């Protein structure tokens, strides 16, 4: 009975109210049966794989860190977190290694620490995340010529190669480096002064590209590994997960994690 209710609750997105009415029992009865179902765990046999790793959040203090086997489009590890720390990813690698998984390459969203966590294997930074970083600094419609040119350039990421993009970025820098490095001096009421970059958005966007450039075209360097250039497979899983979980409002944390685990195991 509990397994059947669980399937209706998660896969068929039936609410407690609907299940209680359908089966002729009270809300507490239905909830107690659902609580008897153990937390689902991954059911994929270990083997060499390319993984996509990222964390998604509900609010600021609750999230789930997930490792996804790219070729299978299956989530092979996940865990609750209250913040995104590189320690979570190191722990995941350790656990998966102990279970027999061999991670051949990783695709990540782009936080600096990722590159250290996976420094012994090829790492691809999600190109779409890099585009988002640049457009966050500059908006999609920059007000300066330098910003507009940089946004135009970064939008070519998914359709170009490393040599072409690197040369274009160098040309941009040669044209706008003086503009980018302009400084403004500000004086406070206490008489102290400080200097900062006048065009901070342009400065930050360029240095983000410069810093991440070694990881933006990894997928082209290892064609035999079939590494994706984005985290879209996992991002899509997160979107589906949140849509399905949205049916069940106000879940207690342990119950919410159980539903999340079921959906992640089934490839939400």
C-alpha positions, 0 to 999 in steps of 0.5 A: 500500500505504501509503495502504491501511495508513494508512486501516486504522490511523486510520479502522478503528483497527487496531493495529500488531500487528493490521496486521502479522498481517493483512498478513503482515509485521513491526511495523517493516515496517508502521511504516515504511510508515505513516511514508511517509504525509505529515502530512494538511492541511486540505482546505477551500476558504477563504471567510467563516466563523464559527470556534470556537477552542480547544486540547486537551491530552494531559497538561500539555506536549502539546496541539493548537490548533484552528480550526474552521469552525462552519457546515461542522463542519470543522477548518481549521487546527491546530498542536502546542503545549506550552502555551496562548498567545494568540500561537498564536491570533494566528498562526492568524489570520494564516495563515488570512488569508493563505490567503484565509479571512475570519473573521466572528466567533469563539467561544472558551472564555473566557481573557482574552486571547481577547477581545484576539486577536479584538477586531476581530470579534464574540466569543462566550464559550462559555456552558458554559465560563462555567458551569464557571468558576462551579461550579469556584469554588463547586462545584455545591452551595455551602454559602452562600446567596450561592453557591447563588443565584449558581450557580442564576443562572448555570445560566440562561445558555443559556436567557435573554437579556442584559437579563434576566441582567444585571438578575438579576446586579445584583439578586444583587450588591445583595443579597450585595455586603456578604457578598462583600466581607467580609475576613479578616485573617491573622497569620503567625509573623513577625508580618506580617499579610495581608487576603484575601476571606473568601468568595473563591469567591463573590468570584471567581465573581461577578467572572468573570461581571461581566468576561465579561458583554459576551461572553456574549450576542454570538450574540443581537446578530448573528443574521445570522451564526448564531453558536453560544453554545458551543464544543460542536462543537469540544469534541465533536471533541476527545472523538472525537479522544481516543477514537480516538487512545486505540487507539494507545498510546505513539506517538512525537510525530511519529507521534501528530501525524500521526494527530491531523492525519488525524482532525482533517482528517476532522472527528473 
